[in-house]
Amino acid sequence: MMTINVGVLLAVIVVMRLRRRTQARSRVEERNTALFVLTLGIVIAPTPLGQGVFDLIQQLVSGVSQAGT
């Protein structure tokens, strides 16, 4: 069984989104990138809120991965 670290997954998404050219982005894409960065910051923050969000995202990811098998 393969596990996915949610923080690493979000970091990869952020890096991939930031590598795109700025001129090719729409406002919706900019807003989504900001949301991903904010979520990454909350996930890696050692606070109860960050841990709660981390647990929620982890449950969603495990539910999606179990539904795919």
N, CA, C and O atoms as a MOPAC input file, in Angstrom:
PM7 MOZYME 1SCF
protein

 N      0.84000 1    -1.17500 1     0.00000 1
 C      0.00000 1     0.00000 1     0.00000 1
 C      0.88600 1     1.23900 1     0.00000 1
 O      1.85400 1     1.31800 1     0.75800 1
 N      0.55900 1     2.19000 1    -0.83800 1
 C      1.34000 1     3.41300 1    -0.93600 1
 C      0.60500 1     4.53800 1    -0.22100 1
 O     -0.59900 1     4.71900 1    -0.40400 1
 N      1.32900 1     5.28600 1     0.58700 1
 C      0.71800 1     6.41800 1     1.27900 1
 C      1.20900 1     7.71500 1     0.66000 1
 O      2.31100 1     7.78200 1     0.11500 1
 N      0.37700 1     8.74300 1     0.75200 1
 C      0.71600 1    10.04900 1     0.19500 1
 C      0.76100 1    11.05200 1     1.33900 1
 O     -0.20400 1    11.18500 1     2.09300 1
 N      1.86400 1    11.74600 1     1.46700 1
 C      1.96600 1    12.81400 1     2.44600 1
 C      1.27300 1    14.03500 1     1.85900 1
 O      1.67400 1    14.53300 1     0.80700 1
 N      0.23000 1    14.52100 1     2.53700 1
 C     -0.57700 1    15.61200 1     2.00700 1
 C      0.25100 1    16.88700 1     1.86000 1
 O      0.07800 1    17.62300 1     0.88800 1
 N      1.14000 1    17.15500 1     2.80000 1
 C      1.98800 1    18.33900 1     2.70000 1
 C      2.87200 1    18.30100 1     1.46500 1
 O      3.02600 1    19.30900 1     0.77500 1
 N      3.44500 1    17.15400 1     1.18900 1
 C      4.30500 1    17.01100 1     0.00900 1
 C      3.46600 1    17.13600 1    -1.26200 1
 O      3.89100 1    17.76900 1    -2.22800 1
 N      2.28300 1    16.53800 1    -1.26000 1
 C      1.40200 1    16.64000 1    -2.41900 1
 C      1.02500 1    18.09800 1    -2.70200 1
 O      1.06600 1    18.53400 1    -3.85300 1
 N      0.66400 1    18.84200 1    -1.67500 1
 C      0.33100 1    20.25500 1    -1.86200 1
 C      1.54200 1    21.05700 1    -2.32800 1
 O      1.41300 1    21.95000 1    -3.16600 1
 N      2.71600 1    20.74100 1    -1.78800 1
 C      3.93000 1    21.44500 1    -2.20900 1
 C      4.21900 1    21.20500 1    -3.68800 1
 O      4.62000 1    22.12600 1    -4.40000 1
 N      4.01800 1    19.97900 1    -4.15100 1
 C      4.23200 1    19.66100 1    -5.56400 1
 C      3.22300 1    20.42300 1    -6.42700 1
 O      3.58400 1    20.96500 1    -7.47100 1
 N      1.96900 1    20.46700 1    -5.99600 1
 C      0.94400 1    21.20300 1    -6.74700 1
 C      1.30900 1    22.68300 1    -6.83700 1
 O      1.19100 1    23.28900 1    -7.90100 1
 N      1.75000 1    23.26100 1    -5.72600 1
 C      2.11500 1    24.68100 1    -5.71000 1
 C      3.28600 1    24.94600 1    -6.64800 1
 O      3.25900 1    25.90800 1    -7.41600 1
 N      4.29900 1    24.11200 1    -6.59300 1
 C      5.47200 1    24.30300 1    -7.45500 1
 C      5.08300 1    24.18100 1    -8.92300 1
 O      5.53000 1    24.97700 1    -9.74900 1
 N      4.25800 1    23.19600 1    -9.25500 1
 C      3.84400 1    23.02100 1   -10.64500 1
 C      3.01000 1    24.21200 1   -11.13400 1
 O      3.15400 1    24.63700 1   -12.28000 1
 N      2.15700 1    24.74000 1   -10.28700 1
 C      1.32700 1    25.88200 1   -10.67400 1
 C      2.16000 1    27.15100 1   -10.79800 1
 O      1.88200 1    27.98500 1   -11.66000 1
 N      3.17400 1    27.31200 1    -9.95500 1
 C      3.99300 1    28.52000 1   -10.00400 1
 C      4.99100 1    28.51500 1   -11.15900 1
 O      5.51600 1    29.56700 1   -11.52300 1
 N      5.25700 1    27.35200 1   -11.73600 1
 C      6.19300 1    27.28000 1   -12.85100 1
 C      5.59400 1    27.81100 1   -14.14600 1
 O      6.32800 1    28.15200 1   -15.07300 1
 N      4.27600 1    27.88300 1   -14.21800 1
 C      3.62700 1    28.37800 1   -15.43400 1
 C      3.90100 1    29.86400 1   -15.61100 1
 O      4.15700 1    30.58100 1   -14.64300 1
 N      3.84700 1    30.30800 1   -16.83600 1
 C      4.06400 1    31.72400 1   -17.13000 1
 C      2.93300 1    32.55500 1   -16.55100 1
 O      1.77100 1    32.15200 1   -16.59700 1
 N      3.26500 1    33.69500 1   -16.01500 1
 C      2.28400 1    34.56400 1   -15.38500 1
 C      1.25700 1    35.06800 1   -16.38700 1
 O      0.08200 1    35.20400 1   -16.04400 1
 N      1.67200 1    35.34900 1   -17.61900 1
 C      0.75700 1    35.89200 1   -18.61500 1
 C     -0.31900 1    34.88900 1   -19.00800 1
 O     -1.38600 1    35.28400 1   -19.47800 1
 N     -0.05900 1    33.60600 1   -18.82300 1
 C     -1.00500 1    32.57800 1   -19.24800 1
 C     -2.04700 1    32.25600 1   -18.18500 1
 O     -2.90300 1    31.40100 1   -18.41100 1
 N     -1.99900 1    32.91300 1   -17.04200 1
 C     -2.91200 1    32.59500 1   -15.94900 1
 C     -4.14300 1    33.49300 1   -15.95500 1
 O     -4.07500 1    34.67800 1   -16.28100 1
 N     -5.25400 1    32.90000 1   -15.58900 1
 C     -6.47500 1    33.68000 1   -15.43300 1
 C     -6.62800 1    34.04900 1   -13.95400 1
 O     -5.86400 1    33.58500 1   -13.10800 1
 N     -7.60300 1    34.87400 1   -13.65900 1
 C     -7.84100 1    35.26100 1   -12.26000 1
 C     -8.24600 1    34.07100 1   -11.41900 1
 O     -7.86700 1    33.97400 1   -10.25200 1
 N     -9.00800 1    33.16900 1   -11.99800 1
 C     -9.43200 1    31.97300 1   -11.26100 1
 C     -8.21500 1    31.11700 1   -10.91800 1
 O     -8.11300 1    30.59400 1    -9.80800 1
 N     -7.29000 1    30.97500 1   -11.87400 1
 C     -6.07300 1    30.21100 1   -11.60000 1
 C     -5.23400 1    30.86100 1   -10.51200 1
 O     -4.68100 1    30.17100 1    -9.65500 1
 N     -5.13800 1    32.17800 1   -10.54200 1
 C     -4.38900 1    32.89900 1    -9.50400 1
 C     -5.02400 1    32.67300 1    -8.13600 1
 O     -4.32100 1    32.45000 1    -7.15000 1
 N     -6.34800 1    32.73100 1    -8.07600 1
 C     -7.06400 1    32.53000 1    -6.81300 1
 C     -6.86100 1    31.09800 1    -6.30700 1
 O     -6.65300 1    30.88500 1    -5.11300 1
 N     -6.92200 1    30.12100 1    -7.21200 1
 C     -6.71900 1    28.73000 1    -6.81400 1
 C     -5.30000 1    28.49800 1    -6.30400 1
 O     -5.09600 1    27.77000 1    -5.33200 1
 N     -4.32400 1    29.11600 1    -6.96000 1
 C     -2.94000 1    28.98700 1    -6.49700 1
 C     -2.78400 1    29.57900 1    -5.10100 1
 O     -2.12700 1    28.99000 1    -4.24200 1
 N     -3.38300 1    30.73300 1    -4.87800 1
 C     -3.32400 1    31.34300 1    -3.54800 1
 C     -3.99300 1    30.44700 1    -2.51200 1
 O     -3.51200 1    30.33900 1    -1.38400 1
 N     -5.09300 1    29.80600 1    -2.88300 1
 C     -5.78100 1    28.89000 1    -1.96600 1
 C     -4.90600 1    27.68900 1    -1.63900 1
 O     -4.84300 1    27.26300 1    -0.48600 1
 N     -4.22200 1    27.13400 1    -2.65700 1
 C     -3.31100 1    26.00900 1    -2.42200 1
 C     -2.16700 1    26.40800 1    -1.49200 1
 O     -1.80300 1    25.64900 1    -0.59300 1
 N     -1.60400 1    27.58400 1    -1.70400 1
 C     -0.50200 1    28.05200 1    -0.85800 1
 C     -0.98500 1    28.26400 1     0.57200 1
 O     -0.29400 1    27.88600 1     1.51800 1
 N     -2.15300 1    28.86000 1     0.74200 1
 C     -2.72100 1    29.05600 1     2.07800 1
 C     -2.97500 1    27.72800 1     2.77000 1
 O     -2.66700 1    27.57100 1     3.95200 1
 N     -3.53700 1    26.77000 1     2.03900 1
 C     -3.79400 1    25.44400 1     2.60700 1
 C     -2.48800 1    24.76300 1     2.99400 1
 O     -2.40500 1    24.13200 1     4.04800 1
 N     -1.47300 1    24.88700 1     2.15500 1
 C     -0.16700 1    24.30200 1     2.47800 1
 C      0.38500 1    24.91400 1     3.75900 1
 O      0.92300 1    24.20100 1     4.60600 1
 N      0.25400 1    26.22900 1     3.90700 1
 C      0.72800 1    26.88800 1     5.12000 1
 C     -0.00600 1    26.41600 1     6.35800 1
 O      0.60500 1    26.23300 1     7.41100 1
 N     -1.30500 1    26.21900 1     6.24200 1
 C     -2.08400 1    25.73400 1     7.38600 1
 C     -1.71900 1    24.28900 1     7.71500 1
 O     -1.61200 1    23.91800 1     8.88400 1
 N     -1.52900 1    23.48000 1     6.67700 1
 C     -1.22000 1    22.06300 1     6.89800 1
 C      0.11400 1    21.89000 1     7.61200 1
 O      0.23700 1    21.06400 1     8.51600 1
 N      1.10700 1    22.66800 1     7.20700 1
 C      2.42200 1    22.46200 1     7.80300 1
 C      2.60200 1    23.24100 1     9.09400 1
 O      3.61400 1    23.08500 1     9.77700 1
 N      1.64300 1    24.07000 1     9.42900 1
 C      1.72800 1    24.82300 1    10.68300 1
 C      1.44000 1    23.88200 1    11.85400 1
 O      0.48400 1    23.10800 1    11.81500 1
 N      2.27000 1    23.95200 1    12.89000 1
 C      2.07400 1    23.05100 1    14.03700 1
 C      1.02800 1    23.59500 1    15.02000 1
 O      1.31100 1    23.77000 1    16.20500 1
 N     -0.15800 1    23.85400 1    14.52400 1
 C     -1.23700 1    24.35200 1    15.36800 1
 C     -2.37900 1    23.35000 1    15.34500 1
 O     -2.44400 1    22.50300 1    14.45400 1
 N     -3.28100 1    23.43900 1    16.31900 1
 C     -4.43700 1    22.53200 1    16.30100 1
 C     -5.27600 1    22.69700 1    15.02300 1
 O     -5.79200 1    21.71400 1    14.49300 1
 N     -5.41100 1    23.92900 1    14.53000 1
 C     -6.14900 1    24.15000 1    13.28900 1
 C     -5.43600 1    23.46600 1    12.12200 1
 O     -6.07400 1    22.80900 1    11.29900 1
 N     -4.13200 1    23.62000 1    12.05600 1
 C     -3.35900 1    22.97900 1    10.99300 1
 C     -3.46900 1    21.47000 1    11.04800 1
 O     -3.59800 1    20.81600 1    10.01300 1
 N     -3.41900 1    20.91200 1    12.24600 1
 C     -3.55200 1    19.46100 1    12.39000 1
 C     -4.96200 1    19.00000 1    12.03100 1
 O     -5.13500 1    17.92500 1    11.45600 1
 N     -5.97200 1    19.80800 1    12.36600 1
 C     -7.35100 1    19.46200 1    12.00800 1
 C     -7.55800 1    19.46100 1    10.50900 1
 O     -8.17800 1    18.55000 1     9.96000 1
 N     -7.03900 1    20.48500 1     9.84400 1
 C     -7.14400 1    20.55200 1     8.38200 1
 C     -6.36100 1    19.40200 1     7.75600 1
 O     -6.81200 1    18.79400 1     6.78500 1
 N     -5.19500 1    19.10600 1     8.30900 1
 C     -4.37800 1    18.00600 1     7.81500 1
 C     -5.14000 1    16.68500 1     7.92300 1
 O     -5.15500 1    15.90200 1     6.97300 1
 N     -5.77300 1    16.43200 1     9.06800 1
 C     -6.53100 1    15.19900 1     9.25700 1
 C     -7.71300 1    15.12500 1     8.28600 1
 O     -8.00000 1    14.06000 1     7.73900 1
 N     -8.39100 1    16.24400 1     8.07200 1
 C     -9.52200 1    16.27700 1     7.14600 1
 C     -9.06600 1    15.96500 1     5.71900 1
 O     -9.68400 1    15.15300 1     5.03000 1
 N     -7.99300 1    16.60500 1     5.28300 1
 C     -7.48200 1    16.35800 1     3.93300 1
 C     -6.98900 1    14.92800 1     3.80400 1
 O     -7.17800 1    14.29300 1     2.76600 1
 N     -6.36400 1    14.42200 1     4.84600 1
 C     -5.86100 1    13.05400 1     4.82300 1
 C     -7.01800 1    12.06000 1     4.69300 1
 O     -6.90500 1    11.07700 1     3.96100 1
 N     -8.12300 1    12.30400 1     5.39100 1
 C     -9.29000 1    11.42400 1     5.28100 1
 C     -9.88400 1    11.48900 1     3.87500 1
 O    -10.28000 1    10.46600 1     3.31700 1
 N     -9.94700 1    12.70800 1     3.30000 1
 C    -10.47400 1    12.84500 1     1.94000 1
 C     -9.60800 1    12.10500 1     0.93200 1
 O    -10.12100 1    11.41600 1     0.05000 1
 N     -8.28400 1    12.25100 1     1.06600 1
 C     -7.37000 1    11.57600 1     0.13600 1
 C     -7.45800 1    10.06600 1     0.28200 1
 O     -7.45300 1     9.35400 1    -0.72200 1
 N     -7.53900 1     9.56100 1     1.50200 1
 C     -7.63600 1     8.11800 1     1.68800 1
 C     -8.96900 1     7.59700 1     1.16800 1
 O     -9.03200 1     6.49500 1     0.62300 1
 N    -10.04200 1     8.38500 1     1.33100 1
 C    -11.34300 1     7.97100 1     0.79700 1
 C    -11.32900 1     7.90200 1    -0.70900 1
 O    -11.89100 1     6.97400 1    -1.29100 1
 N    -10.69500 1     8.87100 1    -1.35700 1
 C    -10.60600 1     8.87700 1    -2.80800 1
 C     -9.72900 1     7.72700 1    -3.29700 1
 O    -10.05600 1     7.07400 1    -4.28800 1
 N     -8.61400 1     7.47800 1    -2.60400 1
 C     -7.72400 1     6.39500 1    -3.04200 1
 C     -8.36400 1     5.03000 1    -2.83100 1
 O     -8.12800 1     4.11000 1    -3.61400 1
 N     -9.17700 1     4.88500 1    -1.77200 1
 C     -9.87700 1     3.60200 1    -1.56000 1
 C    -10.99900 1     3.41600 1    -2.57000 1
 O    -11.30000 1     2.29100 1    -2.96800 1
 N    -11.61700 1     4.51900 1    -2.98500 1
 C    -12.69200 1     4.41500 1    -3.98400 1
 C    -12.14200 1     4.01000 1    -5.33900 1
 O    -12.85400 1     3.41300 1    -6.14700 1
 N    -10.86600 1     4.33600 1    -5.59800 1
 C    -10.26100 1     3.99400 1    -6.87800 1
 C     -9.83100 1     2.53900 1    -6.98000 1
 O     -9.55000 1     2.05700 1    -8.07800 1
 N     -9.77400 1     1.83400 1    -5.86200 1
 C     -9.32100 1     0.43700 1    -5.91300 1
 C    -10.45000 1    -0.52700 1    -5.94800 1
 O    -10.22800 1    -1.73700 1    -5.99300 1

